[in-house]
């Protein structure tokens, strides 16, 4: 019995790591989609669109230890936090952003917050949404794999 449990745990850990690598590319796609919808696909405004946000976008999924995965979404554009969380009175905290991205209906469609080239003080939440999407997708996949492994 004990060997069977160990075997199933190892199998599940391997599947989690494999799926995390697949989600890394999908998460990058979700972040690009979010930036296109909330920044580059909106009406033009006060700032020139250099696409530095797209070029500075990074997503990683790495093994923390067996069965645990760490997802990270970040941007090297110096103004990325201002786009992600908003500016002035329209600013949201990272915790609020995560709560909004985790809310029912926020996934899998792009999380639109009213940001545009004209209304540039609103948060984009593209990075947060991609991270939450990867975490939620992995959680659902692991749950399904866990149930299949014990049948």
C-alpha positions in Angstrom: 0.0 0.0 0.0 2.7 2.5 1.0 4.7 1.9 -2.2 1.5 2.5 -4.3 1.0 5.9 -2.6 4.7 6.8 -3.2 4.4 5.8 -6.8 1.2 7.9 -7.3 2.7 10.9 -5.6 5.8 10.8 -7.8 3.6 10.4 -10.9 1.5 13.4 -9.8 4.7 15.5 -9.2 6.0 14.7 -12.6 2.7 15.6 -14.2 2.6 18.9 -12.3 6.0 19.8 -13.6 5.2 18.8 -17.1 2.0 20.8 -17.1 3.7 23.8 -15.6 6.1 24.0 -18.6 3.1 24.0 -21.0 1.4 26.7 -18.9 4.5 28.9 -19.1 3.9 29.5 -22.9 0.2 29.8 -22.5 0.6 32.3 -19.7 2.9 34.4 -21.9 0.1 34.3 -24.5 -2.4 35.4 -21.9 -0.3 38.3 -20.8 0.3 39.4 -24.5 -3.5 39.1 -25.1 -4.2 41.2 -22.0 -1.7 43.9 -23.0 -3.2 44.0 -26.5 -6.7 44.4 -25.2 -6.0 46.9 -22.4 -3.2 48.9 -23.9 -2.3 48.5 -27.5 -5.8 47.7 -28.8 -7.5 50.8 -27.3 -7.9 54.3 -28.7 -4.8 56.3 -29.0 -4.1 59.0 -26.5 -1.3 61.1 -24.9 1.5 58.6 -25.2 3.3 57.0 -28.2 3.0 53.2 -28.3 6.5 51.9 -28.4 5.6 48.2 -27.6 8.2 48.2 -24.9 5.7 46.5 -22.6 5.4 43.6 -25.1 9.2 43.3 -25.5 9.8 43.5 -21.7 7.3 40.8 -20.8 8.6 37.6 -19.2 6.9 34.5 -17.8 8.5 31.6 -16.1 7.4 28.4 -14.5 10.1 26.6 -12.5 10.2 23.7 -10.1 10.5 24.8 -6.5 10.7 21.2 -5.2 9.0 18.0 -6.1 5.4 18.7 -6.9 5.7 22.4 -6.2 5.9 25.0 -9.0 6.6 28.7 -8.9 5.1 30.9 -11.6 6.4 34.4 -12.2 5.2 37.1 -14.5 7.2 40.4 -14.8 8.1 43.2 -17.1 11.4 45.0 -17.6 9.8 48.2 -19.0 10.4 50.8 -16.3 6.8 52.1 -16.4 5.2 48.6 -16.4 3.9 48.9 -12.7 2.2 52.2 -13.6 0.4 50.5 -16.5 -0.4 47.3 -14.5 -1.7 48.9 -11.3 -2.8 52.4 -12.6 -1.7 55.8 -11.5 -3.0 58.8 -9.4 -6.4 58.2 -7.9 -7.1 55.1 -10.1 -4.3 53.1 -8.6 -5.0 49.6 -7.3 -2.8 47.5 -4.9 -1.3 44.1 -6.0 -3.7 42.4 -3.6 -6.7 44.2 -5.1 -5.4 43.3 -8.6 -5.2 39.7 -7.6 -8.7 39.8 -6.1 -10.1 41.3 -9.3 -8.3 38.8 -11.5 -9.6 35.9 -9.3 -13.2 37.1 -9.3 -15.9 35.0 -11.1 -16.1 36.0 -14.8 -12.5 37.5 -14.9 -11.2 34.3 -16.5 -10.6 33.3 -19.3 -11.6 36.6 -21.0 -9.2 39.6 -20.9 -9.8 41.6 -17.7 -10.9 45.0 -19.0 -10.7 47.8 -16.5 -11.5 50.8 -18.7 -7.9 51.6 -19.6 -7.2 53.2 -22.9 -4.8 55.6 -24.5 -7.0 58.5 -23.3 -7.9 56.9 -19.9 -4.3 55.8 -19.2 -4.6 56.1 -15.4 -6.7 53.0 -15.1 -4.9 49.7 -14.3 -4.3 47.1 -17.0 -4.0 44.0 -14.8 -2.6 42.0 -17.8 0.3 40.6 -15.9 -1.8 39.7 -12.8 -4.5 38.1 -14.9 -1.9 35.9 -16.7 -0.4 34.8 -13.3 -3.8 34.0 -11.8 -4.9 32.2 -14.9 -1.8 29.9 -14.8 -2.3 29.2 -11.1 -6.0 28.4 -11.6 -5.4 26.3 -14.7 -2.8 24.2 -12.9 -5.0 23.8 -9.8 -7.8 22.4 -12.0 -5.5 20.2 -13.9 -3.9 18.8 -10.7 -7.3 18.2 -9.2 -8.4 16.2 -12.3 -5.2 14.2 -12.3 -5.4 13.5 -8.6 -8.9 12.1 -9.0 -7.9 10.0 -12.0 -4.8 8.7 -10.2 -6.9 7.3 -7.3 -9.6 5.6 -9.4 
